[in-house]
Amino acid sequence: MNSFESVTLEVSDATAAEAFYAAFGIADRVNVRASDEPSAGFRGFALSLVASQPGNVDALIGAALDAGATTLKPAAKSFWGYGGVVQAPDGTICKVASSKKKDSAPAAREFDQIALLLGVADVKASKRLYAARGLAVGKSFGGKYAEFDTPSSSVTLALYPRHALAKDLGVDQESTGSHGLVLVGGEPFTDPDGFTWEAAPARNPA
């Protein structure tokens, strides 16, 4: 049975990626490893950082840009809050957002939650597959969204329709090559959308 424990990003330059995620402030939430698998276009996933206020969104996005990220969607207000989208030098897309539209405290480079958003062909089918493999469904809204309870991970796992996620991130949904992503936990398998899971490394006894 599977449990979602951590995220590993496969990148061409692991040293540079580690430096970027440290500067961005999420190095403790994602792992990186070197890979020469080719990839082009939308890789089918994004990291979503949820902050408590707009000032924190700006601080996080500013840190990412200073570390070499590029802007996909400039931070702006919307009907649901405030947010923007950047792309890391390794190609990973990061969305930073807050449901608030006004600051209530001094801005800080802090976030309250981070989620791995997977863009899938069929949310309902993927939800059933993951649930059958042992992941507990936390929230579900038909074919539009599903979120799993992931107590063993510091990252929440959620599913979106691939086309809807690409649109939200401001990119074309077409791609070729590797996802550049490995989900760690439980039994190794590859799901119908090509997302690869692998077992977590054995822990040394205390």
N, C-alpha and C positions, 0 to 999 in steps of 0.2 A: 504494500500500500504506500501511497505517496504522501509526503508532507512537504510544504514549500518552506525551505530554510534560508536560501540566499540566492543572489543574482550574480552571475559571472558574465562580464562583457568580453567578447573576443575582439582584440584590437591588433592593428599592425605594429604599434609601438607601445608596449606595456609601460615602460618607464614614463613616457610622456603622458599617457592616460592616467597613471597613478598621480602624477603631479597635478593634472587638471582637476581630478575629482577631489583631491586634497584642498586645492584652492577654492573649489566650489562649495566645499563643506560637506560632501557626502561620501568621502572615502571609507567611512566606517559602515556604509550601507551597501556598497557594491564592491565586487572583486573584479580584477581584470587579468587577462592572460593573453599572451601573444598568439596570433593566428595569421596565416597567410591566405585564408580562404577569401576569394574575391566577393565583393558585395557592391551593388549599385542601386540607387533609388531608396525608396522607403523600406526600411528593414522590418516593418510590421509591429513595432513596439515603441513605447516611450516611457520615460521616467517622469512621474508627476509629483511635484513638491507642493504641498498645501501649506500656506503661511497664514498667520493670524491677521495680517493687515497689509495694505498696499506698500507701505514703506519697506517692509521685510521682503516683499516680492522684488522691489527695485534693488535692494541690497544684494539679494541672491543673484539676480540677473546681472547686475554690475560685476559681481565677482566672477561669474562665468565668462562674461565678455572680456574682462581684464586677463583672464587665463587663456584666451584664444578661441572662445566660442563665437559663433555667428548668429545673427538674429534671423529667425524665421517669421515671427510675429512680434512687433514691438509691444511692450507692456501698455495696456490701455484699459479703460473702464468698459464694462459691458452690462447687460441687464442682470447677469448673475454675479458680478463682482469685478475683480481686477486681475489681470494676468497677462503673461506673454510666453513666447516659445523661443528657445535657442537650440542650436545644434553644436554638440561638443566636437572638438577636432577629430575624434575617432569616428564621428558619424552618428553617435547616439543623440536622439532628440529628447530634450528636457522641457517639460511644461512647468511653469511656476505660477501659482494663482492663489488668490484669497477670495473668500465670499464677501469680505468687507470692502467698502468703497472709501472709507476714511480711516486714518490712523487714530489710535487711541493711546499710543505710547511712542517713545523714541524708536526710530527704525533700527533693526538689528538683522544680522545675517543669520536668521533662524527660521526653521520651519517646524510644523507640528506633525506632519505625516508625509511619508513618501510611498508611492505606489508604482508598481510595474503594470503598465497598461498593455495588454496584448490585443492586437487587431486580428480578429479571426473571421472566417467566412460565415460561420453560423454560431452565434452566441449560445443558443439553446443546446445545440449538439455538443459544443465544447464544454459547456457547464455540466451536462450529463456525463460526459467522459471523465472529467476531472473528479466529479462527485463519486463516480463508480470506482475511481482509483484511490479514494480516501479523503479527498479535500471537502471540508464542510462549507456549504454555501452560506454566506452571511447576508448578502443582499442580492435581489434579483428583480429586474424589470423587463420581463419578457425577453424579446430578442435584441434589446437595446443595451443591456448592461448586466453584468454579474460580478459579484465580489465575493471572495472567499475569506473565511476566518483562517488566519495564518499566525497562530500564536508562537510558533517556533521561529518566525522570521521577523526582522525589523522592517521589512518591506511588505506592504499589502499587495495582493495579486488580484487583478481585475481584468475582465474581458469586455471588449467593444467590437462592434462590426468594423472590419478593416477599413471600409470606405469612409465610415463616419469618423473613425480616429484620424485617418489621413486628412480629412477635411478640417477637423478641429485643430490639427497641428499646422495647417497651411502648406501641405505638401501633396504631390501627386501620389496615388496609391501604388503605382507600378514599381516593380523592382526586379532585380535579378541577383542570383547568388545567395550567399549565406545570410541568415538573420543576424549573425554576430552576437548571439545571446545563448546562454545556457541557464536553465532553471535547475537549482540544486535541491535535492531532497527525495528520498524514497527510491523506488525502483527505476532504473534507466528505461526510457522509451522516447519515441518521437511522435508527437501528436499529428493529426491530419493537416494542420497548417504549417508543419515543418519545425515547430518549436521543440527543441531537444531538452530532455530532462536527464540528469545523471545523479547517481548516489552521492550523498555527502561523504567527505573523507571520514574515515574511522577516527574516533576521538580516543586519545590516550587516557587510560584510567587515572583518576586522581591519586 
